[in-house]
């Protein structure tokens, strides 16, 4: 078995060095205007709350379903329903957010995820299915409207466009810390009291449809508290912004028009379609990795041992933190487009390791490198999308990007791939993402300074369609 503790400590040292290098840089964030730092904190507090609400649930969804007595097939159907919901409803959610207001839909995320958490207390398959459908809608909102709100506000306040990358890098770095803390809190909460009905019955003596408390339900209750805190902060401290001039008075026809414009913008603008393809390929590989890393490493533990999942997860998060810190360092001397090219190439090579070797040390190192690439990917892609995607359709297009991503995830869930095959597909998708990124760099150079102009809102709609 690999010495996971050694790798973890080594990563901590490397990450600490990168953080120190960032803090002592002449261009450190301490030199930024007070208004910008206040705005950044205003966004990051909410971002960390909503991500904590997501992280708190993650480790216990499968465990809770299993504890209610559902078999692997039943649970798989629930997960498929969640991703399917995200793919179907998310497409329309983005258009509604651009039309009716991003703040409103950030609050809708809070409501839908809280409702999804509440369904976890009932050991009824139909109620749990409703929770998965709500969770799919919430996921679409989480990865679109919050970024769209922040980018719009950043540009509306006339902050330097280059600072958007700093905000994304800080968000990803902090998100890794939040993930580790959420895992510890969720574990503590789940052990406070055993899983029982509200009447105090054990699961073994209860019937279908009972409401439960304690045990694996507790992390979802903590998530409700954290999400509610974020929602209250949004309500009291965030202003509203829109994708266009409807001012929140859009009708259903306008929503479908926005959706059509979003598809047109993607189809007729090479930069947007390349950006969306890259996003779907990388994040599809990332979700596949999430499903496959445990079976890839489990044999290293032997038959009578279990993997130190907490330590491995913490190592992955520290690697992600290192990646976001490295992005900040590199972005001072390299363009975002160039950083992205090398990130995708390295990511493709890192997930090709399980295909060519059975050395668990090399496989684990490859996984750590991939997590570092994830830490670099999100601030880089967030910055690229802020430059390329038109402001008027930002949430719409972000959610359209998620359609092929969800198709990839559904394919992984519904297909029983061999481990080596799955990682080969991941590596191939990442290689394709790298090729698309090289092409994107060429397209952007051919267009001259279109990217620079796009930072202020992605360019006007007419220029995008010609």
C-alpha positions as CSV (number, residue, x, y, z in Angstrom):
1,X,0.0,0.0,0.0
2,X,1.3,3.5,-0.8
3,X,2.5,5.6,2.2
4,X,-0.4,8.0,2.0
5,X,0.7,10.0,5.1
6,X,4.1,10.7,3.5
7,X,2.5,12.0,0.3
8,X,0.1,14.1,2.4
9,X,2.8,15.7,4.4
10,X,4.9,16.3,1.2
11,X,1.9,18.0,-0.4
12,X,1.4,20.2,2.7
13,X,5.0,21.4,2.5
14,X,4.7,22.2,-1.2
15,X,1.4,23.9,-0.9
16,X,2.7,25.9,2.1
17,X,5.6,27.1,-0.1
18,X,3.3,28.2,-2.9
19,X,1.0,30.1,-0.4
20,X,4.0,31.8,1.1
21,X,5.2,32.8,-2.3
22,X,1.8,34.3,-3.2
23,X,1.6,36.3,0.0
24,X,5.1,37.8,-0.3
25,X,4.6,38.7,-3.9
26,X,4.8,42.4,-4.8
27,X,1.4,42.0,-6.6
28,X,-0.3,40.4,-3.6
29,X,-4.0,41.0,-3.1
30,X,-3.1,43.4,-0.1
31,X,-2.4,46.0,-2.8
32,X,-5.9,45.8,-4.2
33,X,-8.4,48.6,-3.5
34,X,-10.5,48.3,-0.3
35,X,-13.8,48.3,-2.4
36,X,-12.6,45.3,-4.4
37,X,-11.5,43.3,-1.3
38,X,-14.9,44.0,0.3
39,X,-16.7,42.8,-2.8
40,X,-14.5,39.7,-3.0
41,X,-15.2,38.8,0.7
42,X,-18.9,39.5,0.1
43,X,-18.9,36.9,-2.7
44,X,-16.5,34.4,-1.1
45,X,-18.5,34.1,2.2
46,X,-21.5,33.0,0.2
47,X,-19.5,30.8,-2.1
48,X,-17.9,28.9,0.9
49,X,-21.3,28.6,2.6
50,X,-23.0,27.0,-0.5
51,X,-20.1,24.8,-1.2
52,X,-19.9,23.7,2.4
53,X,-23.6,22.7,2.1
54,X,-22.7,20.6,-0.9
55,X,-19.6,19.0,0.7
56,X,-21.4,18.1,3.9
57,X,-23.8,15.9,2.0
58,X,-21.4,14.2,-0.4
59,X,-19.9,11.4,1.7
60,X,-23.2,10.3,3.2
61,X,-25.7,10.2,0.3
62,X,-24.9,6.6,-0.7
63,X,-24.4,5.5,2.9
64,X,-27.9,6.9,3.9
65,X,-29.6,5.2,0.9
66,X,-27.9,2.0,1.8
67,X,-28.9,2.2,5.5
68,X,-32.5,2.5,4.4
69,X,-32.2,-0.9,2.8
70,X,-32.0,0.0,-0.9
71,X,-29.8,-2.1,-3.1
72,X,-27.1,-0.9,-5.4
73,X,-29.4,-0.9,-8.5
74,X,-32.0,1.3,-6.7
75,X,-29.3,3.7,-5.5
76,X,-27.8,3.9,-9.0
77,X,-31.3,4.8,-10.4
78,X,-31.5,7.6,-7.8
79,X,-28.1,9.0,-8.9
80,X,-29.0,8.8,-12.6
81,X,-32.2,10.7,-11.8
82,X,-30.2,13.5,-10.2
83,X,-27.8,13.9,-13.1
84,X,-30.7,13.6,-15.6
85,X,-32.6,16.3,-13.7
86,X,-29.6,18.6,-13.9
87,X,-29.3,18.0,-17.6
88,X,-33.0,18.6,-18.4
89,X,-34.1,21.3,-16.0
90,X,-30.7,23.0,-15.8
91,X,-30.9,24.1,-19.5
92,X,-34.0,26.2,-18.8
93,X,-32.9,27.3,-15.3
94,X,-30.0,29.3,-16.9
95,X,-32.3,31.2,-19.2
96,X,-34.7,32.0,-16.3
97,X,-31.8,33.2,-14.2
98,X,-30.6,35.6,-16.9
99,X,-34.1,36.9,-17.4
100,X,-35.5,37.1,-13.9
101,X,-32.4,37.8,-11.9
102,X,-29.3,35.9,-10.7
103,X,-29.8,36.8,-7.0
104,X,-33.3,35.3,-7.0
105,X,-31.9,32.1,-8.5
106,X,-29.1,32.0,-6.0
107,X,-31.8,32.0,-3.3
108,X,-33.7,29.4,-5.3
109,X,-30.6,27.2,-5.1
110,X,-30.7,27.5,-1.3
111,X,-34.4,26.6,-1.2
112,X,-34.1,23.6,-3.5
113,X,-31.1,22.2,-1.8
114,X,-32.6,22.6,1.7
115,X,-35.8,20.8,0.4
116,X,-33.5,18.1,-1.0
117,X,-31.8,17.7,2.4
118,X,-35.2,17.4,4.1
119,X,-36.3,14.5,1.9
120,X,-33.3,12.5,3.2
121,X,-35.1,12.1,6.5
122,X,-37.8,9.9,4.9
123,X,-37.1,6.2,4.0
124,X,-39.5,6.3,1.1
125,X,-38.1,5.7,-2.4
126,X,-40.5,8.2,-4.0
127,X,-39.6,10.9,-1.5
128,X,-35.9,10.3,-2.0
129,X,-36.4,10.4,-5.8
130,X,-38.0,13.8,-5.4
131,X,-34.9,14.8,-3.4
132,X,-32.6,13.7,-6.2
133,X,-34.6,15.7,-8.8
134,X,-34.4,18.8,-6.6
135,X,-30.7,18.2,-6.0
136,X,-30.1,18.0,-9.8
137,X,-31.8,21.4,-10.2
138,X,-29.7,22.8,-7.3
139,X,-26.5,21.5,-8.9
140,X,-27.2,23.3,-12.1
141,X,-27.8,26.5,-10.2
142,X,-24.7,26.1,-8.0
143,X,-22.3,25.9,-11.0
144,X,-23.8,28.7,-13.0
145,X,-25.7,31.5,-11.3
146,X,-23.2,32.3,-8.5
147,X,-20.3,32.7,-11.0
148,X,-22.6,34.7,-13.3
149,X,-23.6,37.0,-10.5
150,X,-20.0,37.6,-9.4
151,X,-18.7,38.3,-12.9
152,X,-21.5,40.8,-13.6
153,X,-21.0,42.6,-10.4
154,X,-17.2,42.7,-10.9
155,X,-17.6,44.3,-14.3
156,X,-20.4,46.6,-13.2
157,X,-18.1,48.0,-10.5
158,X,-15.3,48.6,-13.1
159,X,-12.7,46.5,-11.3
160,X,-9.7,45.3,-13.3
161,X,-10.7,42.4,-15.4
162,X,-7.4,40.5,-14.5
163,X,-8.6,40.4,-10.9
164,X,-11.4,37.9,-11.7
165,X,-8.8,35.2,-11.9
166,X,-7.6,36.0,-8.4
167,X,-11.2,35.7,-7.1
168,X,-11.6,32.3,-8.8
169,X,-8.2,31.1,-7.5
170,X,-9.0,32.2,-3.9
171,X,-12.4,30.5,-4.2
172,X,-10.9,27.2,-5.3
173,X,-8.2,27.3,-2.6
174,X,-10.7,28.1,0.1
175,X,-13.1,25.5,-1.3
176,X,-10.5,22.8,-0.7
177,X,-10.2,23.9,3.0
178,X,-14.0,23.9,3.3
179,X,-14.2,20.4,1.9
180,X,-11.7,19.1,4.5
181,X,-13.5,20.9,7.3
182,X,-16.9,19.8,6.1
183,X,-15.8,16.1,6.0
184,X,-14.7,16.3,9.6
185,X,-17.9,18.1,10.8
186,X,-20.1,15.7,8.9
187,X,-18.3,12.7,10.4
188,X,-18.7,14.2,13.9
189,X,-22.4,15.0,13.3
190,X,-23.2,11.5,12.0
191,X,-21.8,9.9,15.2
192,X,-23.6,12.1,17.8
193,X,-26.7,9.9,17.8
194,X,-27.8,6.7,16.0
195,X,-30.3,6.6,13.1
196,X,-33.8,6.4,14.6
197,X,-37.3,7.4,13.8
198,X,-38.8,10.6,15.3
199,X,-40.6,8.2,17.7
200,X,-37.3,6.6,18.8
201,X,-37.7,3.3,16.9
202,X,-34.6,1.6,15.4
203,X,-34.6,1.2,11.6
204,X,-35.0,-2.6,11.9
205,X,-38.4,-2.2,13.6
206,X,-39.7,0.6,11.4
207,X,-41.8,0.5,8.2
208,X,-41.4,2.3,4.9
209,X,-42.2,6.0,5.0
210,X,-41.0,6.8,8.5
211,X,-39.2,10.0,9.2
212,X,-35.7,9.5,10.7
213,X,-33.2,11.6,12.6
214,X,-29.6,11.3,13.7
215,X,-27.0,9.0,12.2
216,X,-26.4,9.6,8.5
217,X,-29.3,12.2,8.5
218,X,-27.3,14.6,10.7
219,X,-24.8,15.8,8.1
220,X,-27.8,16.9,6.0
221,X,-29.2,18.9,8.9
222,X,-25.9,20.7,9.3
223,X,-26.0,21.4,5.6
224,X,-29.4,23.0,6.0
225,X,-28.0,25.3,8.7
226,X,-25.0,26.4,6.6
227,X,-27.1,26.9,3.5
228,X,-29.6,28.9,5.4
229,X,-26.8,31.1,6.7
230,X,-25.7,31.7,3.1
231,X,-29.2,32.4,2.0
232,X,-29.7,35.0,4.7
233,X,-26.5,36.7,3.7
234,X,-27.5,36.8,0.0
235,X,-30.8,38.3,0.9
236,X,-29.3,41.1,3.0
237,X,-26.1,41.9,1.2
238,X,-26.3,41.0,-2.5
239,X,-27.8,43.2,-5.2
240,X,-29.8,41.9,-8.2
241,X,-28.3,41.7,-11.7
242,X,-29.7,40.4,-15.0
243,X,-28.5,39.0,-18.2
244,X,-30.3,41.6,-20.2
245,X,-32.5,44.7,-19.8
246,X,-35.7,42.8,-18.9
247,X,-35.2,43.9,-15.3
248,X,-37.0,40.8,-14.1
249,X,-40.1,41.3,-16.2
250,X,-39.3,38.5,-18.8
251,X,-42.1,36.3,-20.0
252,X,-42.0,32.6,-20.9
253,X,-41.5,33.5,-24.6
254,X,-38.5,35.6,-23.6
255,X,-37.0,32.6,-21.8
256,X,-37.2,30.5,-24.9
257,X,-35.8,33.3,-27.0
258,X,-32.8,33.5,-24.6
259,X,-32.3,29.8,-24.8
260,X,-32.3,30.0,-28.6
261,X,-29.9,32.9,-28.5
262,X,-27.7,30.9,-26.2
263,X,-27.5,28.0,-28.6
264,X,-27.0,30.3,-31.6
265,X,-24.1,32.0,-29.8
266,X,-22.5,28.7,-29.1
267,X,-23.0,27.3,-32.7
268,X,-21.9,30.5,-34.5
269,X,-18.9,31.5,-32.3
270,X,-15.9,29.1,-32.4
271,X,-14.5,30.5,-29.2
272,X,-17.6,29.7,-27.2
273,X,-18.1,26.2,-28.7
274,X,-14.4,25.4,-28.0
275,X,-14.7,26.7,-24.4
276,X,-17.9,24.6,-23.8
277,X,-16.3,21.5,-25.3
278,X,-13.2,21.9,-23.1
279,X,-15.4,22.4,-20.0
280,X,-17.5,19.3,-20.7
281,X,-14.5,17.1,-21.5
282,X,-12.5,18.1,-18.5
283,X,-15.3,18.0,-16.0
284,X,-16.7,14.8,-17.4
285,X,-13.2,13.2,-16.8
286,X,-13.2,14.7,-13.3
287,X,-16.6,13.1,-12.4
288,X,-15.5,9.8,-13.8
289,X,-12.4,10.0,-11.7
290,X,-14.6,10.6,-8.6
291,X,-16.4,7.4,-9.3
292,X,-13.2,5.3,-10.2
293,X,-10.4,6.3,-7.8
294,X,-11.6,4.1,-4.9
295,X,-11.7,0.9,-6.9
296,X,-8.4,1.8,-8.5
297,X,-6.7,2.1,-5.1
298,X,-8.7,-0.5,-3.1
299,X,-6.6,-3.5,-4.2
300,X,-3.5,-1.9,-2.7
301,X,-5.0,-2.3,0.8
302,X,-5.4,-6.1,0.6
303,X,-8.3,-8.2,1.5
304,X,-8.3,-7.6,5.3
305,X,-7.6,-3.8,5.2
306,X,-9.5,-0.7,4.2
307,X,-8.1,2.4,2.6
308,X,-7.6,5.5,4.8
309,X,-10.3,7.4,2.9
310,X,-10.1,10.5,5.1
311,X,-6.4,10.8,4.6
312,X,-6.6,10.2,0.8
313,X,-9.4,12.8,0.5
314,X,-7.4,15.3,2.5
315,X,-4.4,14.7,0.2
316,X,-6.5,15.3,-2.9
317,X,-7.8,18.5,-1.4
318,X,-4.3,19.7,-0.5
319,X,-3.2,18.9,-4.1
320,X,-6.1,21.0,-5.4
321,X,-5.1,23.8,-3.1
322,X,-1.5,23.5,-4.5
323,X,-2.9,23.7,-8.0
324,X,-4.9,26.9,-7.3
325,X,-1.8,28.5,-5.6
326,X,0.4,27.5,-8.6
327,X,-2.2,29.1,-10.9
328,X,-1.8,32.4,-9.1
329,X,2.0,32.2,-9.3
330,X,2.0,31.3,-13.0
331,X,-0.7,33.8,-14.0
332,X,1.7,36.6,-13.1
333,X,4.0,35.7,-16.0
334,X,1.9,33.6,-18.3
335,X,-1.5,34.1,-20.0
336,X,-4.5,32.1,-18.8
337,X,-4.7,30.5,-22.3
338,X,-1.1,29.2,-22.1
339,X,-1.6,27.9,-18.5
340,X,-4.7,26.0,-19.6
341,X,-2.8,24.3,-22.5
342,X,-0.2,22.7,-20.2
343,X,-2.8,22.0,-17.5
344,X,-4.8,19.8,-19.9
345,X,-1.7,18.0,-21.3
346,X,-0.5,17.2,-17.8
347,X,-4.0,16.1,-16.7
348,X,-4.2,13.7,-19.7
349,X,-0.9,12.1,-18.8
350,X,-1.7,11.8,-15.1
351,X,-4.9,9.7,-15.7
352,X,-3.1,7.6,-18.3
353,X,-0.9,6.2,-15.5
354,X,-3.5,3.5,-14.3
355,X,-3.7,2.3,-17.9
356,X,0.1,1.5,-18.2
357,X,1.1,0.5,-14.7
358,X,-0.2,-1.5,-11.7
359,X,2.2,0.4,-9.3
360,X,-0.1,1.9,-6.7
361,X,2.5,4.5,-5.7
362,X,2.7,5.7,-9.3
363,X,-1.1,5.6,-9.7
364,X,-1.6,7.6,-6.5
365,X,1.0,10.2,-7.6
366,X,-0.9,10.4,-10.9
367,X,-4.1,11.0,-9.0
368,X,-2.5,13.8,-6.9
369,X,-1.1,15.5,-10.1
370,X,-4.6,15.3,-11.6
371,X,-6.1,16.9,-8.5
372,X,-3.5,19.7,-8.8
373,X,-4.7,20.2,-12.4
374,X,-8.3,20.4,-11.1
375,X,-7.1,23.2,-8.8
376,X,-5.6,25.0,-11.8
377,X,-8.5,24.3,-14.1
378,X,-11.3,26.0,-12.3
379,X,-9.8,29.5,-11.9
380,X,-8.4,29.3,-15.4
381,X,-11.7,28.2,-17.0
382,X,-13.7,30.6,-14.8
383,X,-11.5,33.4,-16.1
384,X,-11.8,32.2,-19.8
385,X,-15.5,31.9,-19.6
386,X,-15.8,35.4,-18.1
387,X,-13.9,36.7,-21.1
388,X,-15.6,34.7,-23.9
389,X,-19.2,34.1,-22.9
390,X,-21.6,37.1,-23.5
391,X,-22.9,38.7,-20.3
392,X,-26.5,38.8,-21.6
393,X,-26.6,35.0,-21.8
394,X,-24.0,33.9,-19.3
395,X,-26.2,31.6,-17.0
396,X,-28.0,30.2,-20.1
397,X,-24.7,29.2,-21.8
398,X,-23.1,27.9,-18.6
399,X,-26.0,25.5,-18.2
400,X,-25.9,24.5,-21.9
401,X,-22.3,23.6,-21.3
402,X,-23.4,21.1,-18.7
403,X,-25.6,19.1,-21.1
404,X,-22.7,17.1,-22.6
405,X,-21.1,16.9,-19.2
406,X,-24.2,15.2,-17.7
407,X,-24.4,12.9,-20.7
408,X,-20.8,11.8,-20.0
409,X,-21.6,11.2,-16.3
410,X,-24.8,9.3,-17.2
411,X,-22.8,7.1,-19.6
412,X,-20.3,6.3,-16.8
413,X,-23.1,5.5,-14.3
414,X,-25.0,3.3,-16.8
415,X,-22.0,1.5,-18.3
416,X,-20.0,-1.1,-16.3
417,X,-16.6,-0.1,-17.6
418,X,-13.4,-1.8,-16.6
419,X,-11.1,0.4,-14.5
420,X,-8.4,0.6,-17.2
421,X,-11.0,1.4,-19.9
422,X,-12.5,4.2,-17.8
423,X,-9.1,5.8,-17.2
424,X,-8.2,5.4,-20.9
425,X,-11.4,7.3,-21.8
426,X,-10.6,10.0,-19.2
427,X,-7.1,10.4,-20.6
428,X,-8.5,10.6,-24.2
429,X,-11.1,13.2,-23.2
430,X,-8.4,15.3,-21.5
431,X,-6.2,15.0,-24.6
432,X,-9.1,16.2,-26.7
433,X,-9.6,19.1,-24.2
434,X,-5.9,20.0,-24.7
435,X,-6.3,19.9,-28.5
436,X,-9.3,22.2,-28.2
437,X,-7.4,24.5,-26.0
438,X,-4.6,24.8,-28.5
439,X,-7.2,25.5,-31.2
440,X,-8.8,28.1,-28.9
441,X,-5.5,29.9,-28.5
442,X,-5.2,30.1,-32.2
443,X,-8.8,31.4,-32.7
444,X,-8.3,34.1,-30.0
445,X,-5.0,35.2,-31.6
446,X,-6.7,35.4,-35.0
447,X,-9.4,37.5,-33.5
448,X,-6.9,39.9,-32.1
449,X,-8.0,41.5,-28.8
450,X,-11.5,40.1,-28.8
451,X,-10.8,38.4,-25.5
452,X,-9.7,41.6,-23.8
453,X,-12.9,43.3,-24.9
454,X,-14.9,40.2,-23.8
455,X,-13.9,40.6,-20.2
456,X,-16.3,43.5,-19.9
457,X,-19.2,41.3,-20.8
458,X,-18.3,38.8,-23.5
459,X,-18.9,41.2,-26.4
460,X,-22.3,42.2,-27.8
461,X,-24.7,39.6,-29.2
462,X,-24.5,40.8,-32.8
463,X,-20.7,40.5,-33.0
464,X,-20.9,37.0,-31.7
465,X,-23.3,35.8,-34.4
466,X,-21.2,37.1,-37.3
